[in-house]
Amino acid sequence: MPIIQITLIAGRSDEQKAAMYKEVTEAVHRTLGTPRENVRIMINEIPPQHFAVAGVAKAGPSS
């Protein structure tokens, strides 16, 4: 039973995440042969102000 963990910057809609669940499930099913019902997906959503690239937060006073 594959367990997939995905970390995203918060802000995507429930519809976008639902579409991602389907696409990731299909990719795991296709490449590993895992039954779709055995694929588990967890999303960790990070607030933009808690994610930085090159020392600059994606959101906050300086963005």
CHARMM internal coordinates of N, CA and C (Angstrom, degrees):
IC EDIT
DIST 1 N 1 CA 1.4458
DIST 1 CA 1 C 1.5258
ANGL 1 N 1 CA 1 C 108.51
DIST 1 C 2 N 1.3247
ANGL 1 CA 1 C 2 N 118.24
DIHE 1 N 1 CA 1 C 2 N 103.55
DIST 2 N 2 CA 1.4611
ANGL 1 C 2 N 2 CA 120.38
DIHE 1 CA 1 C 2 N 2 CA 177.17
DIST 2 CA 2 C 1.5287
ANGL 2 N 2 CA 2 C 111.12
DIHE 1 C 2 N 2 CA 2 C -68.55
DIST 2 C 3 N 1.3156
ANGL 2 CA 2 C 3 N 115.12
DIHE 2 N 2 CA 2 C 3 N 137.72
DIST 3 N 3 CA 1.4631
ANGL 2 C 3 N 3 CA 121.89
DIHE 2 CA 2 C 3 N 3 CA 172.90
DIST 3 CA 3 C 1.5246
ANGL 3 N 3 CA 3 C 106.16
DIHE 2 C 3 N 3 CA 3 C -118.34
DIST 3 C 4 N 1.3220
ANGL 3 CA 3 C 4 N 115.84
DIHE 3 N 3 CA 3 C 4 N 115.75
DIST 4 N 4 CA 1.4575
ANGL 3 C 4 N 4 CA 122.74
DIHE 3 CA 3 C 4 N 4 CA -176.14
DIST 4 CA 4 C 1.5261
ANGL 4 N 4 CA 4 C 108.44
DIHE 3 C 4 N 4 CA 4 C -102.95
DIST 4 C 5 N 1.3278
ANGL 4 CA 4 C 5 N 117.18
DIHE 4 N 4 CA 4 C 5 N 126.25
DIST 5 N 5 CA 1.4574
ANGL 4 C 5 N 5 CA 121.89
DIHE 4 CA 4 C 5 N 5 CA 175.29
DIST 5 CA 5 C 1.5218
ANGL 5 N 5 CA 5 C 108.36
DIHE 4 C 5 N 5 CA 5 C -110.08
DIST 5 C 6 N 1.3325
ANGL 5 CA 5 C 6 N 115.23
DIHE 5 N 5 CA 5 C 6 N 128.62
DIST 6 N 6 CA 1.4609
ANGL 5 C 6 N 6 CA 121.43
DIHE 5 CA 5 C 6 N 6 CA -178.74
DIST 6 CA 6 C 1.5229
ANGL 6 N 6 CA 6 C 107.90
DIHE 5 C 6 N 6 CA 6 C -124.53
DIST 6 C 7 N 1.3213
ANGL 6 CA 6 C 7 N 116.43
DIHE 6 N 6 CA 6 C 7 N 129.62
DIST 7 N 7 CA 1.4574
ANGL 6 C 7 N 7 CA 121.40
DIHE 6 CA 6 C 7 N 7 CA 177.06
DIST 7 CA 7 C 1.5206
ANGL 7 N 7 CA 7 C 108.30
DIHE 6 C 7 N 7 CA 7 C -107.36
DIST 7 C 8 N 1.3312
ANGL 7 CA 7 C 8 N 115.58
DIHE 7 N 7 CA 7 C 8 N 127.39
DIST 8 N 8 CA 1.4642
ANGL 7 C 8 N 8 CA 122.54
DIHE 7 CA 7 C 8 N 8 CA -178.36
DIST 8 CA 8 C 1.5207
ANGL 8 N 8 CA 8 C 109.99
DIHE 7 C 8 N 8 CA 8 C -130.36
DIST 8 C 9 N 1.3058
ANGL 8 CA 8 C 9 N 115.86
DIHE 8 N 8 CA 8 C 9 N 151.63
DIST 9 N 9 CA 1.4573
ANGL 8 C 9 N 9 CA 119.71
DIHE 8 CA 8 C 9 N 9 CA 166.59
DIST 9 CA 9 C 1.5241
ANGL 9 N 9 CA 9 C 106.03
DIHE 8 C 9 N 9 CA 9 C -71.69
DIST 9 C 10 N 1.3155
ANGL 9 CA 9 C 10 N 117.28
DIHE 9 N 9 CA 9 C 10 N 131.70
DIST 10 N 10 CA 1.4590
ANGL 9 C 10 N 10 CA 122.26
DIHE 9 CA 9 C 10 N 10 CA -177.95
DIST 10 CA 10 C 1.5258
ANGL 10 N 10 CA 10 C 110.91
DIHE 9 C 10 N 10 CA 10 C -58.93
DIST 10 C 11 N 1.3329
ANGL 10 CA 10 C 11 N 115.16
DIHE 10 N 10 CA 10 C 11 N 150.28
DIST 11 N 11 CA 1.4551
ANGL 10 C 11 N 11 CA 119.78
DIHE 10 CA 10 C 11 N 11 CA 175.09
DIST 11 CA 11 C 1.5121
ANGL 11 N 11 CA 11 C 114.58
DIHE 10 C 11 N 11 CA 11 C 134.12
DIST 11 C 12 N 1.3351
ANGL 11 CA 11 C 12 N 118.04
DIHE 11 N 11 CA 11 C 12 N -10.11
DIST 12 N 12 CA 1.4640
ANGL 11 C 12 N 12 CA 119.04
DIHE 11 CA 11 C 12 N 12 CA 178.35
DIST 12 CA 12 C 1.5214
ANGL 12 N 12 CA 12 C 110.00
DIHE 11 C 12 N 12 CA 12 C -78.92
DIST 12 C 13 N 1.3209
ANGL 12 CA 12 C 13 N 115.80
DIHE 12 N 12 CA 12 C 13 N 151.40
DIST 13 N 13 CA 1.4632
ANGL 12 C 13 N 13 CA 120.65
DIHE 12 CA 12 C 13 N 13 CA -179.64
DIST 13 CA 13 C 1.5277
ANGL 13 N 13 CA 13 C 110.28
DIHE 12 C 13 N 13 CA 13 C -76.39
DIST 13 C 14 N 1.3287
ANGL 13 CA 13 C 14 N 115.53
DIHE 13 N 13 CA 13 C 14 N 161.47
DIST 14 N 14 CA 1.4658
ANGL 13 C 14 N 14 CA 120.38
DIHE 13 CA 13 C 14 N 14 CA 175.29
DIST 14 CA 14 C 1.5223
ANGL 14 N 14 CA 14 C 110.69
DIHE 13 C 14 N 14 CA 14 C -60.08
DIST 14 C 15 N 1.3256
ANGL 14 CA 14 C 15 N 117.06
DIHE 14 N 14 CA 14 C 15 N -34.47
DIST 15 N 15 CA 1.4665
ANGL 14 C 15 N 15 CA 121.02
DIHE 14 CA 14 C 15 N 15 CA 179.02
DIST 15 CA 15 C 1.5299
ANGL 15 N 15 CA 15 C 110.99
DIHE 14 C 15 N 15 CA 15 C -65.29
DIST 15 C 16 N 1.3267
ANGL 15 CA 15 C 16 N 116.79
DIHE 15 N 15 CA 15 C 16 N -42.10
DIST 16 N 16 CA 1.4681
ANGL 15 C 16 N 16 CA 120.49
DIHE 15 CA 15 C 16 N 16 CA 177.85
DIST 16 CA 16 C 1.5241
ANGL 16 N 16 CA 16 C 110.78
DIHE 15 C 16 N 16 CA 16 C -63.34
DIST 16 C 17 N 1.3215
ANGL 16 CA 16 C 17 N 116.53
DIHE 16 N 16 CA 16 C 17 N -42.82
DIST 17 N 17 CA 1.4642
ANGL 16 C 17 N 17 CA 119.89
DIHE 16 CA 16 C 17 N 17 CA 179.77
DIST 17 CA 17 C 1.5288
ANGL 17 N 17 CA 17 C 110.89
DIHE 16 C 17 N 17 CA 17 C -66.99
DIST 17 C 18 N 1.3210
ANGL 17 CA 17 C 18 N 117.80
DIHE 17 N 17 CA 17 C 18 N -38.47
DIST 18 N 18 CA 1.4683
ANGL 17 C 18 N 18 CA 120.48
DIHE 17 CA 17 C 18 N 18 CA 177.45
DIST 18 CA 18 C 1.5259
ANGL 18 N 18 CA 18 C 110.84
DIHE 17 C 18 N 18 CA 18 C -62.35
DIST 18 C 19 N 1.3261
ANGL 18 CA 18 C 19 N 116.92
DIHE 18 N 18 CA 18 C 19 N -40.98
DIST 19 N 19 CA 1.4699
ANGL 18 C 19 N 19 CA 120.52
DIHE 18 CA 18 C 19 N 19 CA 177.69
DIST 19 CA 19 C 1.5237
ANGL 19 N 19 CA 19 C 110.22
DIHE 18 C 19 N 19 CA 19 C -64.50
DIST 19 C 20 N 1.3283
ANGL 19 CA 19 C 20 N 116.94
DIHE 19 N 19 CA 19 C 20 N -39.04
DIST 20 N 20 CA 1.4591
ANGL 19 C 20 N 20 CA 120.65
DIHE 19 CA 19 C 20 N 20 CA 178.14
DIST 20 CA 20 C 1.5238
ANGL 20 N 20 CA 20 C 110.63
DIHE 19 C 20 N 20 CA 20 C -64.28
DIST 20 C 21 N 1.3298
ANGL 20 CA 20 C 21 N 117.67
DIHE 20 N 20 CA 20 C 21 N -42.39
DIST 21 N 21 CA 1.4696
ANGL 20 C 21 N 21 CA 120.78
DIHE 20 CA 20 C 21 N 21 CA 177.99
DIST 21 CA 21 C 1.5250
ANGL 21 N 21 CA 21 C 110.48
DIHE 20 C 21 N 21 CA 21 C -54.68
DIST 21 C 22 N 1.3236
ANGL 21 CA 21 C 22 N 115.93
DIHE 21 N 21 CA 21 C 22 N -46.36
DIST 22 N 22 CA 1.4719
ANGL 21 C 22 N 22 CA 119.98
DIHE 21 CA 21 C 22 N 22 CA -178.99
DIST 22 CA 22 C 1.5195
ANGL 22 N 22 CA 22 C 111.46
DIHE 21 C 22 N 22 CA 22 C -63.40
DIST 22 C 23 N 1.3378
ANGL 22 CA 22 C 23 N 116.86
DIHE 22 N 22 CA 22 C 23 N -45.53
DIST 23 N 23 CA 1.4696
ANGL 22 C 23 N 23 CA 120.72
DIHE 22 CA 22 C 23 N 23 CA -178.04
DIST 23 CA 23 C 1.5285
ANGL 23 N 23 CA 23 C 111.79
DIHE 22 C 23 N 23 CA 23 C -65.60
DIST 23 C 24 N 1.3315
ANGL 23 CA 23 C 24 N 116.95
DIHE 23 N 23 CA 23 C 24 N -42.82
DIST 24 N 24 CA 1.4641
ANGL 23 C 24 N 24 CA 120.36
DIHE 23 CA 23 C 24 N 24 CA 179.62
DIST 24 CA 24 C 1.5271
ANGL 24 N 24 CA 24 C 110.00
DIHE 23 C 24 N 24 CA 24 C -66.19
DIST 24 C 25 N 1.3312
ANGL 24 CA 24 C 25 N 116.41
DIHE 24 N 24 CA 24 C 25 N -42.95
DIST 25 N 25 CA 1.4659
ANGL 24 C 25 N 25 CA 119.98
DIHE 24 CA 24 C 25 N 25 CA 177.89
DIST 25 CA 25 C 1.5162
ANGL 25 N 25 CA 25 C 110.62
DIHE 24 C 25 N 25 CA 25 C -58.80
DIST 25 C 26 N 1.3234
ANGL 25 CA 25 C 26 N 117.34
DIHE 25 N 25 CA 25 C 26 N -44.73
DIST 26 N 26 CA 1.4689
ANGL 25 C 26 N 26 CA 120.67
DIHE 25 CA 25 C 26 N 26 CA 179.40
DIST 26 CA 26 C 1.5244
ANGL 26 N 26 CA 26 C 111.41
DIHE 25 C 26 N 26 CA 26 C -63.08
DIST 26 C 27 N 1.3348
ANGL 26 CA 26 C 27 N 117.04
DIHE 26 N 26 CA 26 C 27 N -41.08
DIST 27 N 27 CA 1.4687
ANGL 26 C 27 N 27 CA 120.25
DIHE 26 CA 26 C 27 N 27 CA -179.97
DIST 27 CA 27 C 1.5253
ANGL 27 N 27 CA 27 C 110.99
DIHE 26 C 27 N 27 CA 27 C -63.38
DIST 27 C 28 N 1.3269
ANGL 27 CA 27 C 28 N 117.23
DIHE 27 N 27 CA 27 C 28 N -42.66
DIST 28 N 28 CA 1.4666
ANGL 27 C 28 N 28 CA 120.70
DIHE 27 CA 27 C 28 N 28 CA 179.06
DIST 28 CA 28 C 1.5251
ANGL 28 N 28 CA 28 C 109.88
DIHE 27 C 28 N 28 CA 28 C -66.89
DIST 28 C 29 N 1.3082
ANGL 28 CA 28 C 29 N 116.72
DIHE 28 N 28 CA 28 C 29 N -43.37
DIST 29 N 29 CA 1.4692
ANGL 28 C 29 N 29 CA 121.05
DIHE 28 CA 28 C 29 N 29 CA 178.07
DIST 29 CA 29 C 1.5314
ANGL 29 N 29 CA 29 C 110.82
DIHE 28 C 29 N 29 CA 29 C -59.58
DIST 29 C 30 N 1.3133
ANGL 29 CA 29 C 30 N 116.46
DIHE 29 N 29 CA 29 C 30 N -46.83
DIST 30 N 30 CA 1.4632
ANGL 29 C 30 N 30 CA 121.76
DIHE 29 CA 29 C 30 N 30 CA -177.01
DIST 30 CA 30 C 1.5320
ANGL 30 N 30 CA 30 C 112.12
DIHE 29 C 30 N 30 CA 30 C -67.41
DIST 30 C 31 N 1.3238
ANGL 30 CA 30 C 31 N 117.63
DIHE 30 N 30 CA 30 C 31 N -43.44
DIST 31 N 31 CA 1.4617
ANGL 30 C 31 N 31 CA 120.24
DIHE 30 CA 30 C 31 N 31 CA -173.79
DIST 31 CA 31 C 1.5232
ANGL 31 N 31 CA 31 C 113.95
DIHE 30 C 31 N 31 CA 31 C -85.47
DIST 31 C 32 N 1.3206
ANGL 31 CA 31 C 32 N 117.60
DIHE 31 N 31 CA 31 C 32 N -32.92
DIST 32 N 32 CA 1.4634
ANGL 31 C 32 N 32 CA 120.52
DIHE 31 CA 31 C 32 N 32 CA -177.48
DIST 32 CA 32 C 1.5208
ANGL 32 N 32 CA 32 C 113.59
DIHE 31 C 32 N 32 CA 32 C -105.92
DIST 32 C 33 N 1.3373
ANGL 32 CA 32 C 33 N 116.25
DIHE 32 N 32 CA 32 C 33 N -12.85
DIST 33 N 33 CA 1.4553
ANGL 32 C 33 N 33 CA 119.54
DIHE 32 CA 32 C 33 N 33 CA -178.14
DIST 33 CA 33 C 1.5202
ANGL 33 N 33 CA 33 C 113.44
DIHE 32 C 33 N 33 CA 33 C 75.51
DIST 33 C 34 N 1.3151
ANGL 33 CA 33 C 34 N 117.01
DIHE 33 N 33 CA 33 C 34 N 14.44
DIST 34 N 34 CA 1.4611
ANGL 33 C 34 N 34 CA 121.69
DIHE 33 CA 33 C 34 N 34 CA 179.74
DIST 34 CA 34 C 1.5240
ANGL 34 N 34 CA 34 C 109.89
DIHE 33 C 34 N 34 CA 34 C -73.77
DIST 34 C 35 N 1.3242
ANGL 34 CA 34 C 35 N 118.38
DIHE 34 N 34 CA 34 C 35 N 134.84
DIST 35 N 35 CA 1.4636
ANGL 34 C 35 N 35 CA 119.04
DIHE 34 CA 34 C 35 N 35 CA 173.85
DIST 35 CA 35 C 1.5373
ANGL 35 N 35 CA 35 C 110.10
DIHE 34 C 35 N 35 CA 35 C -58.54
DIST 35 C 36 N 1.3064
ANGL 35 CA 35 C 36 N 116.19
DIHE 35 N 35 CA 35 C 36 N 139.36
DIST 36 N 36 CA 1.4729
ANGL 35 C 36 N 36 CA 120.87
DIHE 35 CA 35 C 36 N 36 CA -177.23
DIST 36 CA 36 C 1.5286
ANGL 36 N 36 CA 36 C 111.71
DIHE 35 C 36 N 36 CA 36 C -53.84
DIST 36 C 37 N 1.3256
ANGL 36 CA 36 C 37 N 116.13
DIHE 36 N 36 CA 36 C 37 N -39.12
DIST 37 N 37 CA 1.4686
ANGL 36 C 37 N 37 CA 119.78
DIHE 36 CA 36 C 37 N 37 CA -176.21
DIST 37 CA 37 C 1.5334
ANGL 37 N 37 CA 37 C 112.61
DIHE 36 C 37 N 37 CA 37 C -69.46
DIST 37 C 38 N 1.3174
ANGL 37 CA 37 C 38 N 117.78
DIHE 37 N 37 CA 37 C 38 N -9.29
DIST 38 N 38 CA 1.4680
ANGL 37 C 38 N 38 CA 121.09
DIHE 37 CA 37 C 38 N 38 CA 178.12
DIST 38 CA 38 C 1.5259
ANGL 38 N 38 CA 38 C 113.61
DIHE 37 C 38 N 38 CA 38 C -98.99
DIST 38 C 39 N 1.3187
ANGL 38 CA 38 C 39 N 117.48
DIHE 38 N 38 CA 38 C 39 N -2.62
DIST 39 N 39 CA 1.4687
ANGL 38 C 39 N 39 CA 121.13
DIHE 38 CA 38 C 39 N 39 CA -179.54
DIST 39 CA 39 C 1.5303
ANGL 39 N 39 CA 39 C 108.70
DIHE 38 C 39 N 39 CA 39 C -85.41
DIST 39 C 40 N 1.3171
ANGL 39 CA 39 C 40 N 116.00
DIHE 39 N 39 CA 39 C 40 N 127.74
DIST 40 N 40 CA 1.4625
ANGL 39 C 40 N 40 CA 122.50
DIHE 39 CA 39 C 40 N 40 CA 177.71
DIST 40 CA 40 C 1.5226
ANGL 40 N 40 CA 40 C 108.29
DIHE 39 C 40 N 40 CA 40 C -114.96
DIST 40 C 41 N 1.3416
ANGL 40 CA 40 C 41 N 116.27
DIHE 40 N 40 CA 40 C 41 N 137.91
DIST 41 N 41 CA 1.4657
ANGL 40 C 41 N 41 CA 121.50
DIHE 40 CA 40 C 41 N 41 CA -179.45
DIST 41 CA 41 C 1.5238
ANGL 41 N 41 CA 41 C 108.39
DIHE 40 C 41 N 41 CA 41 C -131.33
DIST 41 C 42 N 1.3285
ANGL 41 CA 41 C 42 N 115.70
DIHE 41 N 41 CA 41 C 42 N 131.96
DIST 42 N 42 CA 1.4606
ANGL 41 C 42 N 42 CA 121.79
DIHE 41 CA 41 C 42 N 42 CA 175.49
DIST 42 CA 42 C 1.5210
ANGL 42 N 42 CA 42 C 108.44
DIHE 41 C 42 N 42 CA 42 C -124.16
DIST 42 C 43 N 1.3229
ANGL 42 CA 42 C 43 N 115.65
DIHE 42 N 42 CA 42 C 43 N 135.94
DIST 43 N 43 CA 1.4650
ANGL 42 C 43 N 43 CA 120.84
DIHE 42 CA 42 C 43 N 43 CA 177.23
DIST 43 CA 43 C 1.5249
ANGL 43 N 43 CA 43 C 108.67
DIHE 42 C 43 N 43 CA 43 C -109.26
DIST 43 C 44 N 1.3121
ANGL 43 CA 43 C 44 N 115.53
DIHE 43 N 43 CA 43 C 44 N 132.96
DIST 44 N 44 CA 1.4618
ANGL 43 C 44 N 44 CA 122.66
DIHE 43 CA 43 C 44 N 44 CA 170.16
DIST 44 CA 44 C 1.5208
ANGL 44 N 44 CA 44 C 105.80
DIHE 43 C 44 N 44 CA 44 C -108.19
DIST 44 C 45 N 1.3346
ANGL 44 CA 44 C 45 N 116.50
DIHE 44 N 44 CA 44 C 45 N 115.47
DIST 45 N 45 CA 1.4640
ANGL 44 C 45 N 45 CA 120.00
DIHE 44 CA 44 C 45 N 45 CA 179.89
DIST 45 CA 45 C 1.5296
ANGL 45 N 45 CA 45 C 109.54
DIHE 44 C 45 N 45 CA 45 C -100.01
DIST 45 C 46 N 1.3099
ANGL 45 CA 45 C 46 N 115.02
DIHE 45 N 45 CA 45 C 46 N 126.13
DIST 46 N 46 CA 1.4576
ANGL 45 C 46 N 46 CA 122.44
DIHE 45 CA 45 C 46 N 46 CA -177.69
DIST 46 CA 46 C 1.5279
ANGL 46 N 46 CA 46 C 108.79
DIHE 45 C 46 N 46 CA 46 C -105.56
DIST 46 C 47 N 1.3343
ANGL 46 CA 46 C 47 N 118.55
DIHE 46 N 46 CA 46 C 47 N 128.57
DIST 47 N 47 CA 1.4597
ANGL 46 C 47 N 47 CA 119.30
DIHE 46 CA 46 C 47 N 47 CA 175.54
DIST 47 CA 47 C 1.5304
ANGL 47 N 47 CA 47 C 109.64
DIHE 46 C 47 N 47 CA 47 C -60.34
DIST 47 C 48 N 1.3314
ANGL 47 CA 47 C 48 N 117.76
DIHE 47 N 47 CA 47 C 48 N 141.43
DIST 48 N 48 CA 1.4646
ANGL 47 C 48 N 48 CA 120.63
DIHE 47 CA 47 C 48 N 48 CA -177.13
DIST 48 CA 48 C 1.5276
ANGL 48 N 48 CA 48 C 113.49
DIHE 47 C 48 N 48 CA 48 C -54.87
DIST 48 C 49 N 1.3218
ANGL 48 CA 48 C 49 N 117.15
DIHE 48 N 48 CA 48 C 49 N -34.04
DIST 49 N 49 CA 1.4617
ANGL 48 C 49 N 49 CA 119.63
DIHE 48 CA 48 C 49 N 49 CA -179.43
DIST 49 CA 49 C 1.5309
ANGL 49 N 49 CA 49 C 112.41
DIHE 48 C 49 N 49 CA 49 C -72.55
DIST 49 C 50 N 1.3354
ANGL 49 CA 49 C 50 N 117.11
DIHE 49 N 49 CA 49 C 50 N -8.82
DIST 50 N 50 CA 1.4670
ANGL 49 C 50 N 50 CA 121.44
DIHE 49 CA 49 C 50 N 50 CA 178.24
DIST 50 CA 50 C 1.5218
ANGL 50 N 50 CA 50 C 111.83
DIHE 49 C 50 N 50 CA 50 C -103.66
DIST 50 C 51 N 1.3243
ANGL 50 CA 50 C 51 N 117.64
DIHE 50 N 50 CA 50 C 51 N 12.57
DIST 51 N 51 CA 1.4610
ANGL 50 C 51 N 51 CA 122.40
DIHE 50 CA 50 C 51 N 51 CA -179.56
DIST 51 CA 51 C 1.5188
ANGL 51 N 51 CA 51 C 108.20
DIHE 50 C 51 N 51 CA 51 C -129.72
DIST 51 C 52 N 1.3189
ANGL 51 CA 51 C 52 N 116.09
DIHE 51 N 51 CA 51 C 52 N 124.63
DIST 52 N 52 CA 1.4663
ANGL 51 C 52 N 52 CA 119.84
DIHE 51 CA 51 C 52 N 52 CA -177.53
DIST 52 CA 52 C 1.5178
ANGL 52 N 52 CA 52 C 110.63
DIHE 51 C 52 N 52 CA 52 C -126.61
DIST 52 C 53 N 1.3253
ANGL 52 CA 52 C 53 N 115.15
DIHE 52 N 52 CA 52 C 53 N 147.58
DIST 53 N 53 CA 1.4599
ANGL 52 C 53 N 53 CA 122.89
DIHE 52 CA 52 C 53 N 53 CA 173.66
DIST 53 CA 53 C 1.5225
ANGL 53 N 53 CA 53 C 106.54
DIHE 52 C 53 N 53 CA 53 C -125.21
DIST 53 C 54 N 1.3106
ANGL 53 CA 53 C 54 N 116.91
DIHE 53 N 53 CA 53 C 54 N 127.06
DIST 54 N 54 CA 1.4692
ANGL 53 C 54 N 54 CA 122.83
DIHE 53 CA 53 C 54 N 54 CA 179.94
DIST 54 CA 54 C 1.5262
ANGL 54 N 54 CA 54 C 111.57
DIHE 53 C 54 N 54 CA 54 C 54.74
DIST 54 C 55 N 1.3416
ANGL 54 CA 54 C 55 N 115.57
DIHE 54 N 54 CA 54 C 55 N 36.59
DIST 55 N 55 CA 1.4521
ANGL 54 C 55 N 55 CA 120.63
DIHE 54 CA 54 C 55 N 55 CA 176.21
DIST 55 CA 55 C 1.5108
ANGL 55 N 55 CA 55 C 115.47
DIHE 54 C 55 N 55 CA 55 C 82.20
DIST 55 C 56 N 1.3278
ANGL 55 CA 55 C 56 N 117.89
DIHE 55 N 55 CA 55 C 56 N 7.04
DIST 56 N 56 CA 1.4597
ANGL 55 C 56 N 56 CA 121.49
DIHE 55 CA 55 C 56 N 56 CA -178.15
DIST 56 CA 56 C 1.5244
ANGL 56 N 56 CA 56 C 109.02
DIHE 55 C 56 N 56 CA 56 C -121.39
DIST 56 C 57 N 1.3475
ANGL 56 CA 56 C 57 N 116.28
DIHE 56 N 56 CA 56 C 57 N 125.44
DIST 57 N 57 CA 1.4585
ANGL 56 C 57 N 57 CA 121.06
DIHE 56 CA 56 C 57 N 57 CA 178.38
DIST 57 CA 57 C 1.5217
ANGL 57 N 57 CA 57 C 110.19
DIHE 56 C 57 N 57 CA 57 C -66.29
DIST 57 C 58 N 1.3411
ANGL 57 CA 57 C 58 N 115.34
DIHE 57 N 57 CA 57 C 58 N 147.13
DIST 58 N 58 CA 1.4627
ANGL 57 C 58 N 58 CA 120.31
DIHE 57 CA 57 C 58 N 58 CA 179.45
DIST 58 CA 58 C 1.5274
ANGL 58 N 58 CA 58 C 111.52
DIHE 57 C 58 N 58 CA 58 C -70.74
DIST 58 C 59 N 1.3286
ANGL 58 CA 58 C 59 N 118.00
DIHE 58 N 58 CA 58 C 59 N -18.65
DIST 59 N 59 CA 1.4639
ANGL 58 C 59 N 59 CA 121.67
DIHE 58 CA 58 C 59 N 59 CA 177.14
DIST 59 CA 59 C 1.5162
ANGL 59 N 59 CA 59 C 107.80
DIHE 58 C 59 N 59 CA 59 C -148.56
DIST 59 C 60 N 1.2956
ANGL 59 CA 59 C 60 N 115.76
DIHE 59 N 59 CA 59 C 60 N 157.65
DIST 60 N 60 CA 1.4533
ANGL 59 C 60 N 60 CA 119.46
DIHE 59 CA 59 C 60 N 60 CA 178.45
DIST 60 CA 60 C 1.5106
ANGL 60 N 60 CA 60 C 110.68
DIHE 59 C 60 N 60 CA 60 C 130.82
DIST 60 C 61 N 1.3170
ANGL 60 CA 60 C 61 N 117.21
DIHE 60 N 60 CA 60 C 61 N -169.40
DIST 61 N 61 CA 1.4652
ANGL 60 C 61 N 61 CA 121.61
DIHE 60 CA 60 C 61 N 61 CA -174.45
DIST 61 CA 61 C 1.5220
ANGL 61 N 61 CA 61 C 114.53
DIHE 60 C 61 N 61 CA 61 C -57.20
DIST 61 C 62 N 1.3422
ANGL 61 CA 61 C 62 N 117.73
DIHE 61 N 61 CA 61 C 62 N -33.51
DIST 62 N 62 CA 1.4658
ANGL 61 C 62 N 62 CA 118.50
DIHE 61 CA 61 C 62 N 62 CA -175.95
DIST 62 CA 62 C 1.5210
ANGL 62 N 62 CA 62 C 113.62
DIHE 61 C 62 N 62 CA 62 C -94.47
DIST 62 C 63 N 1.3292
ANGL 62 CA 62 C 63 N 117.64
DIHE 62 N 62 CA 62 C 63 N 2.41
DIST 63 N 63 CA 1.4735
ANGL 62 C 63 N 63 CA 118.24
DIHE 62 CA 62 C 63 N 63 CA -178.44
DIST 63 CA 63 C 1.5049
ANGL 63 N 63 CA 63 C 112.34
DIHE 62 C 63 N 63 CA 63 C -105.69
END
COOR INIT
IC SEED 1 N 1 CA 1 C
IC BUILD
